Amino acid sequence: MQIGFRYLSVVEDFFTSFMLQCKGWTSVYINPPKPSFLGSATTNLSDYLVQHTRWYTGLVDIVLSKYSPLIYGAPRMSSILQCMYISHIAYYFLNFFPLWCLAIIPQLCLLQGIPLYPEISNPFFLVFVFVFLSSNLKDIQEVLADGFSIRPWIYDQRMWMIRHI
C-alpha cells in the first residue's frame, strides 16, 4: 500500500486525485449541513493572484505532460463524466480566452461601426436578454441555495473577472 501525495506538480492534490481516479477510485461529493473543517484563504488581492497563478501554472504543467487528462486519463477512468470533470478542472485556465474576446471584440466593433448586440426593436434581442438573465439568475440561485446573500455573488463576479484578465 502506498501512502502520500504524488509530487509531480505544484498542484499535488489535483494530481493525486487524478491518478487515483485513473486507477479506479470512485469519488463521492459530500456536502454536510455543518462544515467539517474550516480552511484558510488569501486575504488580499496580491496573494490571491499569486496563489491562482501558481495553481494555473501547475495545471498547465500537468496538461502539457504525459499525464494530460484527455490523453492519459480518458482510457483509464471508469466513466466519461469523471474524465470530463477532471478535464474541466485541468483546462480551467483556458477560461481566459472568452473573457478576452468579450473585452476586445466590443471595442473593435465600435471602431468599425459594426453593431455587436441586437437592437431593442429586433426580435432576437429577447433571446439575448433571456440568455443573459437566465445565466445570472441561475448563478444567484446557486449562491442563495448555499445560504449566502447577494453580496458574495457580487464579489465572486469581480474576482472571476480579475482572475481571468
DSSP file (Angstrom, degrees, kcal/mol; ACC not computed):
  #  RESIDUE AA STRUCTURE BP1 BP2  ACC     N-H-->O    O-->H-N    N-H-->O    O-->H-N    TCO  KAPPA ALPHA  PHI   PSI    X-CA   Y-CA   Z-CA
    1    1 A M              0   0    0      0, 0.0     2,-0.4     0, 0.0     0, 0.0   0.000 360.0 360.0 360.0 131.7    0.0    0.0    0.0
    2    2 A Q        -     0   0    0      2,-0.0     2,-0.4     0, 0.0     0, 0.0  -0.813 360.0-165.2-101.1 140.4    1.3    3.4   -1.0
    3    3 A I        +     0   0    0     -2,-0.4     2,-0.1     2,-0.1     0, 0.0  -0.963  40.6  35.6-125.9 140.3    0.7    6.4    1.2
    4    4 A G  S    S-     0   0    0     -2,-0.4     2,-0.1     2,-0.0    -2,-0.0  -0.449  81.5 -51.8 116.6 174.9    1.1   10.1    0.4
    5    5 A F        -     0   0    0     -2,-0.1     2,-0.6     1,-0.0     8,-0.1  -0.414  44.1-119.4 -83.3 160.1    0.7   12.6   -2.4
    6    6 A R        -     0   0    0      6,-0.5     2,-0.4    -2,-0.1     3,-0.4  -0.921  24.3-160.1 -98.4 121.6    2.3   12.4   -5.8
    7    7 A Y        +     0   0    0     -2,-0.6     5,-0.1     1,-0.2    -1,-0.0  -0.325  51.7 118.9-105.0  50.4    4.6   15.4   -6.2
    8    8 A L  S    S+     0   0    0     -2,-0.4     2,-0.3     4,-0.1    -1,-0.2   0.735  82.7  19.9 -79.8 -22.7    5.0   15.8   -9.9
    9    9 A S  S    S-     0   0    0     -3,-0.4     3,-0.3     1,-0.0    49,-0.1  -0.855  82.8-104.9-140.9 169.7    3.4   19.3   -9.9
   10   10 A V  S    S+     0   0    0     -2,-0.3     2,-0.6     1,-0.3     3,-0.2   0.629 116.6  64.6 -74.0 -12.0    2.7   22.2   -7.6
   11   11 A V     >  +     0   0    0      1,-0.2     4,-2.4    47,-0.1     3,-0.3  -0.491  64.2 154.2-104.1  60.4   -1.0   21.1   -7.7
   12   12 A E  H  >  +     0   0    0     -2,-0.6     4,-2.5    -3,-0.3    -6,-0.5   0.785  66.3  58.5 -63.4 -28.7   -0.2   17.8   -6.0
   13   13 A D  H  > S+     0   0    0     -3,-0.2     4,-2.0     2,-0.2    -1,-0.2   0.924 110.1  42.9 -67.2 -42.8   -3.7   17.4   -4.6
   14   14 A F  H  > S+     0   0    0     -3,-0.3     4,-2.5     2,-0.2    -2,-0.2   0.932 115.6  49.1 -64.8 -45.6   -5.2   17.6   -8.1
   15   15 A F  H  X S+     0   0    0     -4,-2.4     4,-2.5     1,-0.2    -2,-0.2   0.894 110.9  49.8 -64.9 -39.9   -2.6   15.2   -9.5
   16   16 A T  H  X S+     0   0    0     -4,-2.5     4,-2.4   -10,-0.2    -1,-0.2   0.938 113.1  45.4 -63.8 -46.6   -3.0   12.7   -6.7
   17   17 A S  H  X S+     0   0    0     -4,-2.0     4,-2.2     1,-0.2    -2,-0.2   0.876 112.4  52.9 -66.2 -35.3   -6.8   12.6   -7.1
   18   18 A F  H  X S+     0   0    0     -4,-2.5     4,-1.8     2,-0.2    -2,-0.2   0.933 110.9  45.8 -62.8 -46.5   -6.4   12.4  -10.9
   19   19 A M  H  X S+     0   0    0     -4,-2.5     4,-1.1     1,-0.2    -2,-0.2   0.885 111.7  52.1 -66.5 -37.9   -4.1    9.4  -10.6
   20   20 A L  H  <>S+     0   0    0     -4,-2.4     5,-2.3     1,-0.2     3,-0.4   0.914 109.9  48.9 -63.4 -41.7   -6.3    7.7   -8.0
   21   21 A Q  H ><5S+     0   0    0     -4,-2.2     3,-1.3     1,-0.2    57,-0.4   0.833 106.5  56.4 -68.7 -30.8   -9.3    8.1  -10.3
   22   22 A C  H 3<5S+     0   0    0     -4,-1.8    -1,-0.2     1,-0.2    -2,-0.2   0.778 104.7  54.2 -67.9 -25.0   -7.3    6.7  -13.2
   23   23 A K  T 3<5S-     0   0    0     -4,-1.1    -1,-0.2    -3,-0.4    -2,-0.2   0.317 133.5 -88.0 -91.8   8.8   -6.7    3.6  -11.0
   24   24 A G  T < 5S+     0   0    0     -3,-1.3    -3,-0.2     1,-0.3    -2,-0.1   0.454  73.8 151.7 105.8   0.5  -10.4    3.1  -10.5
   25   25 A W      < -     0   0    0     -5,-2.3     2,-0.6    -6,-0.1    -1,-0.3  -0.429  35.3-144.7 -65.7 136.9  -11.1    5.2   -7.4
   26   26 A T        -     0   0    0     -2,-0.1     2,-0.2    52,-0.0    -1,-0.1  -0.925  11.0-147.0-107.5 123.6  -14.7    6.5   -7.4
   27   27 A S        -     0   0    0     -2,-0.6     2,-0.4   -10,-0.0    55,-0.0  -0.596   8.8-160.8 -89.4 149.9  -15.2   10.0   -5.9
   28   28 A V        -     0   0    0     -2,-0.2     2,-0.6     2,-0.0    -2,-0.0  -0.995  15.5-132.4-130.7 135.9  -18.3   11.0   -4.0
   29   29 A Y        -     0   0    0     -2,-0.4     2,-0.5     2,-0.0    -2,-0.0  -0.786  25.2-174.1 -89.7 123.2  -19.5   14.6   -3.4
   30   30 A I        +     0   0    0     -2,-0.6    -2,-0.0     2,-0.0     0, 0.0  -0.978  11.5 176.1-120.4 128.4  -20.4   15.2    0.3
   31   31 A N        -     0   0    0     -2,-0.5    -2,-0.0     4,-0.0     0, 0.0  -0.717  13.6-167.7-131.3  81.2  -21.9   18.4    1.4
   32   32 A P        -     0   0    0      0, 0.0     4,-0.1     0, 0.0    -2,-0.0  -0.334  30.0-121.1 -69.8 153.4  -22.8   18.2    5.1
   33   33 A P  S    S+     0   0    0      0, 0.0     0, 0.0     0, 0.0     0, 0.0   0.857 104.3  47.9 -62.4 -34.3  -25.0   21.0    6.6
   34   34 A K  S    S-     0   0    0      2,-0.0     0, 0.0     1,-0.0     0, 0.0  -0.929 101.6-110.4-107.3 128.3  -22.3   21.9    9.1
   35   35 A P        -     0   0    0      0, 0.0     3,-0.1     0, 0.0    -4,-0.0  -0.281  16.8-145.9 -58.5 137.5  -18.8   22.3    7.6
   36   36 A S  S    S-     0   0    0      1,-0.2     2,-0.3    -4,-0.1    -2,-0.0   0.837  78.9  -3.1 -72.9 -33.5  -16.4   19.5    8.7
   37   37 A F        -     0   0    0      2,-0.0     2,-0.5     0, 0.0    -1,-0.2  -0.978  66.8-126.7-153.0 160.1  -13.4   21.9    8.8
   38   38 A L        -     0   0    0     -2,-0.3     2,-0.1    -3,-0.1     0, 0.0  -0.956  25.5-160.6-114.3 130.1  -12.6   25.5    8.1
   39   39 A G        -     0   0    0     -2,-0.5     2,-0.4     1,-0.0    -2,-0.0  -0.382  17.3-113.2 -98.0 179.6   -9.7   26.3    5.8
   40   40 A S        -     0   0    0     -2,-0.1     2,-0.3     0, 0.0     3,-0.0  -0.871  29.2-171.0-114.0 151.6   -7.7   29.4    5.3
   41   41 A A        -     0   0    0     -2,-0.4     7,-0.1     1,-0.0     2,-0.0  -0.878  35.7 -79.3-134.9 165.6   -7.7   31.6    2.2
   42   42 A T        -     0   0    0     -2,-0.3     3,-0.0     1,-0.1    -1,-0.0  -0.344  32.5-156.0 -65.7 149.7   -5.8   34.6    1.0
   43   43 A T        +     0   0    0      1,-0.0     2,-0.3    -3,-0.0    -1,-0.1   0.503  68.1  41.5-110.4  -6.4   -6.8   37.9    2.5
   44   44 A N  S  > S-     0   0    0      1,-0.1     4,-2.1     0, 0.0     5,-0.1  -0.938  81.7-111.0-139.2 165.8   -5.7   40.4   -0.2
   45   45 A L  H  > S+     0   0    0     -2,-0.3     4,-2.7     1,-0.2     5,-0.2   0.869 112.5  55.4 -64.3 -39.6   -5.7   40.6   -4.0
   46   46 A S  H  > S+     0   0    0      1,-0.2     4,-2.2     2,-0.2    -1,-0.2   0.944 111.5  43.0 -60.8 -49.1   -2.0   40.3   -4.4
   47   47 A D  H  > S+     0   0    0      1,-0.2     4,-2.6     2,-0.2    -1,-0.2   0.878 112.9  54.7 -64.0 -37.5   -1.8   37.0   -2.5
   48   48 A Y  H  X S+     0   0    0     -4,-2.1     4,-2.4     2,-0.2     5,-0.2   0.931 109.9  45.3 -61.1 -47.2   -4.9   35.8   -4.3
   49   49 A L  H  X S+     0   0    0     -4,-2.7     4,-2.2     1,-0.2    -1,-0.2   0.881 112.8  50.9 -67.1 -37.9   -3.4   36.4   -7.7
   50   50 A V  H  X S+     0   0    0     -4,-2.2     4,-2.1    -5,-0.2    -2,-0.2   0.928 111.7  48.1 -63.4 -44.5   -0.1   34.8   -6.8
   51   51 A Q  H  X S+     0   0    0     -4,-2.6     4,-2.2     1,-0.2    -2,-0.2   0.925 114.0  45.0 -63.3 -45.8   -1.9   31.7   -5.4
   52   52 A H  H  X S+     0   0    0     -4,-2.4     4,-2.8     2,-0.2     5,-0.2   0.855 110.8  53.8 -70.1 -33.5   -4.1   31.3   -8.5
   53   53 A T  H  X S+     0   0    0     -4,-2.2     4,-2.3    -5,-0.2    -1,-0.2   0.907 109.3  49.9 -63.1 -40.6   -1.1   31.9  -10.9
   54   54 A R  H  X S+     0   0    0     -4,-2.1     4,-2.1     2,-0.2    -2,-0.2   0.926 112.6  46.4 -62.2 -45.7    0.7   29.1   -9.0
   55   55 A W  H  X S+     0   0    0     -4,-2.2     4,-2.3     2,-0.2    -2,-0.2   0.927 113.1  48.0 -64.2 -45.3   -2.3   26.8   -9.4
   56   56 A Y  H  X S+     0   0    0     -4,-2.8     4,-2.4     1,-0.2    -1,-0.2   0.873 110.0  53.0 -66.4 -35.6   -2.8   27.5  -13.1
   57   57 A T  H  X S+     0   0    0     -4,-2.3     4,-2.1    -5,-0.2    -1,-0.2   0.913 109.9  49.0 -63.0 -41.7    0.9   27.1  -13.8
   58   58 A G  H  X S+     0   0    0     -4,-2.1     4,-1.9     2,-0.2    -2,-0.2   0.892 110.6  49.8 -63.9 -39.9    0.7   23.7  -12.1
   59   59 A L  H  X S+     0   0    0     -4,-2.3     4,-2.7     2,-0.2    -2,-0.2   0.889 109.2  51.6 -67.0 -38.0   -2.4   22.7  -14.1
   60   60 A V  H  X S+     0   0    0     -4,-2.4     4,-2.3     2,-0.2    -2,-0.2   0.903 107.2  54.7 -63.5 -39.9   -0.6   23.8  -17.4
   61   61 A D  H  X S+     0   0    0     -4,-2.1     4,-0.6     1,-0.2    -2,-0.2   0.917 111.6  43.8 -58.0 -43.8    2.3   21.6  -16.4
   62   62 A I  H >< S+     0   0    0     -4,-1.9     3,-0.9     1,-0.2     5,-0.3   0.919 112.2  52.0 -68.9 -43.1    0.0   18.6  -16.0
   63   63 A V  H 3< S+     0   0    0     -4,-2.7    -1,-0.2     1,-0.2    -2,-0.2   0.870 114.0  43.8 -61.9 -36.6   -1.9   19.3  -19.2
   64   64 A L  H 3< S+     0   0    0     -4,-2.3    -1,-0.2    -5,-0.2    -2,-0.2   0.506 103.8  81.9 -88.0  -4.5    1.4   19.5  -21.2
   65   65 A S  S X< S-     0   0    0     -3,-0.9     3,-1.0    -4,-0.6    -3,-0.1  -0.242 102.0 -93.2 -88.5-177.6    2.9   16.4  -19.6
   66   66 A K  T 3  S+     0   0    0      1,-0.3    -4,-0.1    -2,-0.1    -3,-0.1   0.599 120.6  69.3 -71.7  -8.9    2.3   12.8  -20.4
   67   67 A Y  T 3   +     0   0    0     -5,-0.3    -1,-0.3     5,-0.1    -3,-0.1   0.008  66.2 152.3 -97.7  27.7   -0.4   12.8  -17.8
   68   68 A S    X>> -     0   0    0     -3,-1.0     4,-3.0    -5,-0.2     5,-1.1  -0.372  49.8-130.3 -57.9 130.9   -2.8   15.1  -19.7
   69   69 A P  I 34>S+     0   0    0      0, 0.0     5,-1.0     0, 0.0    -1,-0.1   0.824 105.1  49.5 -57.5 -33.4   -6.3   14.2  -18.6
   70   70 A L  I 345S+     0   0    0      3,-0.2    -2,-0.1     2,-0.1    -7,-0.0   0.816 124.0  28.7 -76.5 -28.6   -7.6   13.9  -22.2
   71   71 A I  I <45S+     0   0    0     -3,-0.7    -1,-0.1     3,-0.1    -4,-0.1   0.888 134.0  26.6 -96.4 -51.2   -4.8   11.6  -23.3
   72   72 A Y  I  <5S+     0   0    0     -4,-3.0     4,-0.4     1,-0.1    -2,-0.1   0.884 126.9  42.0 -81.0 -40.0   -3.7    9.7  -20.2
   73   73 A G  I >><S+     0   0    0     -5,-1.1     4,-1.8     1,-0.2     3,-0.8   0.843  97.2  71.0 -81.5 -34.6   -6.9    9.8  -18.2
   74   74 A A  T 34<S+     0   0    0     -5,-1.0     3,-0.3     1,-0.3    -1,-0.2   0.895 104.2  38.9 -55.8 -48.5   -9.6    9.1  -20.8
   75   75 A P  T 34 S+     0   0    0      0, 0.0    -1,-0.3     0, 0.0    -2,-0.1   0.695 119.5  48.7 -76.1 -13.6   -8.9    5.4  -21.4
   76   76 A R  T <4 S+     0   0    0     -3,-0.8    -2,-0.2    -4,-0.4     2,-0.1   0.648  89.7  90.8-100.0 -16.8   -8.1    4.8  -17.7
   77   77 A M  S  < S-     0   0    0     -4,-1.8   -55,-0.1    -3,-0.3   -56,-0.0  -0.483  74.4-129.4 -85.0 153.9  -11.2    6.3  -16.0
   78   78 A S  S    S+     0   0    0    -57,-0.4     2,-0.3   -53,-0.2    -1,-0.1   0.751  86.8  24.2 -75.8 -24.2  -14.3    4.4  -15.2
   79   79 A S     >  -     0   0    0      1,-0.1     4,-1.6     0, 0.0     5,-0.1  -0.980  67.5-128.6-141.7 155.2  -16.7    6.9  -16.8
   80   80 A I  H  > S+     0   0    0     -2,-0.3     4,-2.5     1,-0.2     5,-0.2   0.824 110.6  58.3 -68.9 -31.5  -16.7    9.6  -19.4
   81   81 A L  H  > S+     0   0    0      2,-0.2     4,-2.3     1,-0.2    -1,-0.2   0.893 104.2  51.3 -65.4 -38.7  -18.3   12.0  -16.8
   82   82 A Q  H  > S+     0   0    0      2,-0.2     4,-2.3     1,-0.2    -1,-0.2   0.920 111.6  47.2 -62.5 -43.9  -15.4   11.5  -14.5
   83   83 A C  H  X S+     0   0    0     -4,-1.6     4,-2.4     1,-0.2    -2,-0.2   0.893 111.1  51.5 -65.0 -40.3  -12.9   12.3  -17.3
   84   84 A M  H  X S+     0   0    0     -4,-2.5     4,-2.2     2,-0.2    -2,-0.2   0.894 110.1  49.5 -64.4 -39.4  -14.9   15.3  -18.3
   85   85 A Y  H  X S+     0   0    0     -4,-2.3     4,-1.8     2,-0.2    -2,-0.2   0.943 112.6  45.7 -65.9 -47.4  -14.9   16.7  -14.7
   86   86 A I  H  X S+     0   0    0     -4,-2.3     4,-2.7     1,-0.2    -2,-0.2   0.902 113.5  50.5 -62.4 -40.4  -11.2   16.2  -14.3
   87   87 A S  H  X S+     0   0    0     -4,-2.4     4,-2.7     1,-0.2    -1,-0.2   0.878 105.7  56.6 -65.5 -36.7  -10.6   17.8  -17.7
   88   88 A H  H  < S+     0   0    0     -4,-2.2    -1,-0.2     1,-0.2    -2,-0.2   0.909 111.8  42.4 -60.4 -41.6  -12.7   20.7  -16.8
   89   89 A I  H >< S+     0   0    0     -4,-1.8     3,-1.3     1,-0.2     4,-0.2   0.936 116.0  47.9 -69.7 -46.2  -10.5   21.4  -13.8
   90   90 A A  H 3< S+     0   0    0     -4,-2.7     3,-0.4     1,-0.3   -27,-0.2   0.862 117.7  40.5 -65.6 -36.3   -7.3   20.8  -15.6
   91   91 A Y  T >< S+     0   0    0     -4,-2.7     3,-1.7     1,-0.2    -1,-0.3   0.167  80.4 111.5 -98.6  18.5   -8.2   23.0  -18.6
   92   92 A Y  G X   +     0   0    0     -3,-1.3     3,-2.2     1,-0.3    -1,-0.2   0.798  64.1  71.4 -62.2 -28.5   -9.8   25.7  -16.4
   93   93 A F  G >  S+     0   0    0     -3,-0.4     3,-1.1     1,-0.3    -1,-0.3   0.705  83.5  71.1 -63.2 -17.4   -7.0   28.1  -17.3
   94   94 A L  G X  S+     0   0    0     -3,-1.7     3,-1.4     1,-0.2    -1,-0.3   0.542  72.1  89.0 -75.9  -5.1   -8.4   28.3  -20.8
   95   95 A N  G <> S+     0   0    0     -3,-2.2     4,-1.0     1,-0.3    -1,-0.2   0.651  70.4  75.3 -66.2 -13.3  -11.4   30.3  -19.5
   96   96 A F  H <> S+     0   0    0     -3,-1.1     4,-2.5     1,-0.2    -1,-0.3   0.837  82.8  68.5 -66.1 -29.6   -9.4   33.5  -20.0
   97   97 A F  H <> S+     0   0    0     -3,-1.4     4,-2.3     1,-0.2     5,-0.2   0.923  98.4  45.0 -62.6 -49.7  -10.0   33.3  -23.8
   98   98 A P  H  > S+     0   0    0      0, 0.0     4,-2.4     0, 0.0    -1,-0.2   0.885 114.4  51.2 -61.4 -35.0  -13.7   34.0  -23.9
   99   99 A L  H  X S+     0   0    0     -4,-1.0     4,-1.6     2,-0.2    -2,-0.2   0.897 108.7  50.0 -69.3 -38.7  -13.3   36.9  -21.4
  100  100 A W  H  X S+     0   0    0     -4,-2.5     4,-2.1     2,-0.2     5,-0.3   0.896 111.0  50.1 -64.0 -38.9  -10.5   38.4  -23.5
  101  101 A C  H  X S+     0   0    0     -4,-2.3     4,-2.6     1,-0.2    -2,-0.2   0.917 109.5  51.2 -63.0 -41.6  -12.8   38.1  -26.6
  102  102 A L  H  < S+     0   0    0     -4,-2.4    -1,-0.2     1,-0.2    -2,-0.2   0.806 113.6  45.6 -65.0 -28.6  -15.5   39.8  -24.5
  103  103 A A  H  < S+     0   0    0     -4,-1.6     4,-0.3    -5,-0.1    -1,-0.2   0.800 122.7  32.7 -83.2 -29.9  -13.1   42.6  -23.6
  104  104 A I  H  X S+     0   0    0     -4,-2.1     4,-2.0    -5,-0.1     3,-0.3   0.872 107.3  61.4 -97.0 -42.7  -11.6   43.1  -27.1
  105  105 A I  H  X S+     0   0    0     -4,-2.6     4,-2.7    -5,-0.3     5,-0.2   0.880 100.0  54.3 -60.9 -43.0  -14.4   42.4  -29.7
  106  106 A P  H  > S+     0   0    0      0, 0.0     4,-2.2     0, 0.0    -1,-0.2   0.904 109.9  48.2 -59.2 -38.5  -16.8   45.2  -28.5
  107  107 A Q  H  > S+     0   0    0     -4,-0.3     4,-2.3    -3,-0.3    -2,-0.2   0.911 112.4  48.4 -67.1 -40.7  -14.1   47.9  -28.9
  108  108 A L  H  X S+     0   0    0     -4,-2.0     4,-1.8     2,-0.2     6,-0.2   0.909 112.1  49.1 -64.8 -41.0  -13.2   46.6  -32.4
  109  109 A C  H  X>S+     0   0    0     -4,-2.7     5,-2.3     1,-0.2     4,-1.0   0.894 110.4  51.5 -64.6 -38.9  -16.9   46.6  -33.4
  110  110 A L  H  <5S+     0   0    0     -4,-2.2     3,-0.5    -5,-0.2    -2,-0.2   0.918 110.5  47.8 -63.9 -43.2  -17.3   50.1  -32.1
  111  111 A L  H  <5S+     0   0    0     -4,-2.3    -1,-0.2     1,-0.2    -2,-0.2   0.834 116.7  43.4 -66.8 -32.1  -14.3   51.3  -34.0
  112  112 A Q  H  <5S-     0   0    0     -4,-1.8    -1,-0.2    -5,-0.2    -2,-0.2   0.528 110.7-118.9 -91.2  -6.7  -15.5   49.6  -37.2
  113  113 A G  T  <5 +     0   0    0     -4,-1.0    -3,-0.2    -3,-0.5    -4,-0.1   0.743  63.3 145.9  75.8  23.4  -19.2   50.7  -36.8
  114  114 A I      < -     0   0    0     -5,-2.3     2,-0.3    -6,-0.2    -1,-0.3  -0.829  51.6-124.6 -95.4 124.8  -20.4   47.1  -36.6
  115  115 A P        -     0   0    0      0, 0.0     4,-0.1     0, 0.0    -5,-0.0  -0.537  26.8-176.1 -69.8 128.2  -23.4   46.5  -34.3
  116  116 A L        +     0   0    0     -2,-0.3   -11,-0.0     1,-0.1    -6,-0.0   0.873  65.8  43.1 -91.7 -44.5  -22.4   43.9  -31.7
  117  117 A Y  S    S-     0   0    0      1,-0.1    -1,-0.1    11,-0.0     8,-0.1  -0.752  95.2 -99.5-103.9 150.8  -25.7   43.5  -29.8
  118  118 A P        -     0   0    0      0, 0.0    -1,-0.1     0, 0.0    -2,-0.1  -0.335  41.5-106.4 -67.2 150.1  -29.1   43.3  -31.4
  119  119 A E    >   -     0   0    0      1,-0.1     3,-1.4    -4,-0.1     6,-0.3  -0.368  28.5-112.0 -71.2 156.5  -31.2   46.5  -31.4
  120  120 A I  T 3  S+     0   0    0      1,-0.3    -1,-0.1     5,-0.1     5,-0.1   0.826 118.2  55.7 -61.3 -31.8  -34.2   46.6  -29.0
  121  121 A S  T 3  S+     0   0    0      4,-0.1    -1,-0.3     3,-0.0    -2,-0.0   0.666  87.6  96.4 -75.6 -15.4  -36.6   46.5  -31.9
  122  122 A N  S X  S-     0   0    0     -3,-1.4     3,-1.7     1,-0.1     4,-0.4  -0.574  76.5-136.4 -75.2 134.2  -35.0   43.3  -33.2
  123  123 A P  T >> S+     0   0    0      0, 0.0     3,-0.9     0, 0.0     4,-0.5   0.771 102.5  64.8 -63.2 -24.2  -36.9   40.1  -32.1
  124  124 A F  H 3> S+     0   0    0      1,-0.2     4,-2.0     2,-0.2     5,-0.1   0.612  81.5  79.5 -74.2 -10.4  -33.6   38.4  -31.4
  125  125 A F  H <> S+     0   0    0     -3,-1.7     4,-2.6    -6,-0.3    -1,-0.2   0.875  87.9  56.6 -62.0 -36.4  -33.0   41.0  -28.6
  126  126 A L  H <> S+     0   0    0     -3,-0.9     4,-2.5    -4,-0.4    -1,-0.2   0.866 104.9  51.4 -63.8 -36.1  -35.3   38.9  -26.4
  127  127 A V  H  X S+     0   0    0     -4,-0.5     4,-2.5     2,-0.2     5,-0.2   0.929 110.2  49.3 -64.7 -44.5  -33.2   35.8  -26.9
  128  128 A F  H  X S+     0   0    0     -4,-2.0     4,-2.2     1,-0.2    -2,-0.2   0.929 113.4  45.9 -59.2 -47.0  -30.1   37.9  -25.9
  129  129 A V  H  X S+     0   0    0     -4,-2.6     4,-2.9     1,-0.2     5,-0.3   0.901 111.7  52.6 -64.1 -41.7  -31.8   39.2  -22.8
  130  130 A F  H  X S+     0   0    0     -4,-2.5     4,-2.7     2,-0.2     5,-0.3   0.929 111.2  45.2 -61.4 -47.0  -33.1   35.7  -21.9
  131  131 A V  H  X S+     0   0    0     -4,-2.5     4,-1.9     2,-0.2     5,-0.2   0.923 115.5  47.6 -64.0 -44.3  -29.7   34.1  -22.1
  132  132 A F  H  X S+     0   0    0     -4,-2.2     4,-1.9    -5,-0.2    -2,-0.2   0.947 117.3  40.9 -62.2 -50.0  -28.1   36.9  -20.1
  133  133 A L  H  X S+     0   0    0     -4,-2.9     4,-3.0     1,-0.2     5,-0.2   0.907 114.0  51.5 -68.3 -42.2  -30.7   36.9  -17.4
  134  134 A S  H  X S+     0   0    0     -4,-2.7     4,-2.0    -5,-0.3    -1,-0.2   0.887 109.9  50.4 -65.3 -37.0  -31.1   33.2  -17.1
  135  135 A S  H  X S+     0   0    0     -4,-1.9     4,-1.7    -5,-0.3    -1,-0.2   0.945 115.9  40.8 -64.1 -48.2  -27.3   32.7  -16.7
  136  136 A N  H  X S+     0   0    0     -4,-1.9     4,-2.4    -5,-0.2    -2,-0.2   0.891 114.5  51.6 -69.2 -39.3  -27.0   35.3  -14.0
  137  137 A L  H  X S+     0   0    0     -4,-3.0     4,-2.6     2,-0.2    -1,-0.2   0.873 108.6  51.6 -66.7 -36.0  -30.2   34.2  -12.2
  138  138 A K  H  X S+     0   0    0     -4,-2.0     4,-2.0    -5,-0.2    -1,-0.2   0.912 110.7  48.5 -65.1 -41.6  -29.0   30.6  -12.1
  139  139 A D  H  X S+     0   0    0     -4,-1.7     4,-1.8     2,-0.2    -2,-0.2   0.915 112.9  47.5 -63.9 -43.3  -25.7   31.7  -10.6
  140  140 A I  H  X S+     0   0    0     -4,-2.4     4,-2.7     1,-0.2     5,-0.2   0.898 109.0  54.9 -63.9 -40.7  -27.5   33.8   -8.0
  141  141 A Q  H  X S+     0   0    0     -4,-2.6     4,-2.4     1,-0.2    -1,-0.2   0.892 106.9  50.6 -61.1 -39.8  -29.9   30.9   -7.2
  142  142 A E  H  X S+     0   0    0     -4,-2.0     4,-1.2     2,-0.2    -1,-0.2   0.897 111.2  48.4 -65.0 -39.9  -26.9   28.6   -6.5
  143  143 A V  H  <>S+     0   0    0     -4,-1.8     5,-1.9     1,-0.2     3,-0.3   0.930 114.0  45.7 -65.5 -45.4  -25.4   31.2   -4.2
  144  144 A L  H ><5S+     0   0    0     -4,-2.7     3,-1.5     1,-0.2    -2,-0.2   0.860 108.2  57.2 -66.7 -35.4  -28.7   31.7   -2.3
  145  145 A A  H 3<5S+     0   0    0     -4,-2.4    -1,-0.2     1,-0.3    -2,-0.2   0.792 101.9  56.7 -66.0 -27.3  -29.3   28.0   -2.1
  146  146 A D  T 3<5S-     0   0    0     -4,-1.2    -1,-0.3    -3,-0.3    -2,-0.2   0.451 125.4-103.7 -82.5   0.2  -26.0   27.6   -0.3
  147  147 A G  T < 5S+     0   0    0     -3,-1.5    -3,-0.2     1,-0.3     2,-0.2   0.621  80.2 123.8  92.1  14.0  -27.2   30.1    2.3
  148  148 A F      < -     0   0    0     -5,-1.9    -1,-0.3     1,-0.1     2,-0.1  -0.524  55.1-120.8-100.8 171.2  -25.3   33.2    1.2
  149  149 A S     >  -     0   0    0     -2,-0.2     4,-0.7     1,-0.0    -1,-0.1  -0.338  36.8 -92.6 -98.5-174.2  -26.6   36.7    0.3
  150  150 A I  H  > S+     0   0    0      1,-0.2     4,-2.0     2,-0.2     3,-0.3   0.804 114.2  72.9 -70.3 -29.9  -26.2   38.6   -3.0
  151  151 A R  H  > S+     0   0    0      1,-0.2     4,-2.4     2,-0.2     5,-0.2   0.906  94.6  49.6 -57.6 -47.0  -23.0   40.3   -1.8
  152  152 A P  H  > S+     0   0    0      0, 0.0     4,-2.5     0, 0.0    -1,-0.2   0.864 109.0  54.6 -60.5 -32.0  -20.8   37.2   -2.0
  153  153 A W  H  X S+     0   0    0     -4,-0.7     4,-2.2    -3,-0.3    -2,-0.2   0.915 107.9  48.7 -64.9 -41.7  -22.1   36.7   -5.5
  154  154 A I  H  X S+     0   0    0     -4,-2.0     4,-2.0     2,-0.2    -1,-0.2   0.925 112.9  47.4 -63.3 -44.5  -21.1   40.2   -6.5
  155  155 A Y  H  X S+     0   0    0     -4,-2.4     4,-2.6     1,-0.2    -2,-0.2   0.895 110.5  52.6 -63.2 -39.6  -17.6   39.7   -5.0
  156  156 A D  H  X S+     0   0    0     -4,-2.5     4,-2.3     1,-0.2    -1,-0.2   0.890 107.5  51.5 -63.9 -39.2  -17.3   36.4   -6.8
  157  157 A Q  H  X S+     0   0    0     -4,-2.2     4,-1.8     2,-0.2    -1,-0.2   0.898 110.8  48.8 -64.0 -40.2  -18.2   38.0  -10.1
  158  158 A R  H  X S+     0   0    0     -4,-2.0     4,-2.5     1,-0.2    -2,-0.2   0.938 112.6  46.6 -63.9 -46.7  -15.5   40.6   -9.5
  159  159 A M  H  X S+     0   0    0     -4,-2.6     4,-2.9     1,-0.2    -2,-0.2   0.853 108.2  56.8 -67.3 -33.3  -12.9   38.0   -8.7
  160  160 A W  H  X S+     0   0    0     -4,-2.3     4,-1.4    -5,-0.2    -1,-0.2   0.924 110.1  45.4 -61.2 -43.5  -13.8   35.9  -11.7
  161  161 A M  H  X S+     0   0    0     -4,-1.8     4,-0.9     2,-0.2    -2,-0.2   0.932 115.5  45.5 -65.5 -46.3  -13.1   38.9  -13.9
  162  162 A I  H >< S+     0   0    0     -4,-2.5     3,-0.6     1,-0.2    -2,-0.2   0.909 111.2  53.3 -64.4 -41.9   -9.8   39.8  -12.2
  163  163 A R  H 3< S+     0   0    0     -4,-2.9    -1,-0.2     1,-0.2    -2,-0.2   0.821 112.0  44.4 -64.8 -31.8   -8.7   36.2  -12.2
  164  164 A H  H 3<        0   0    0     -4,-1.4    -1,-0.2     1,-0.2    -2,-0.2   0.538 360.0 360.0 -95.0  -6.1   -9.2   35.8  -16.0
  165  165 A I    <<        0   0    0     -4,-0.9    -1,-0.2    -3,-0.6    -2,-0.2   0.443 360.0 360.0 -90.3 360.0   -7.7   39.0  -17.1
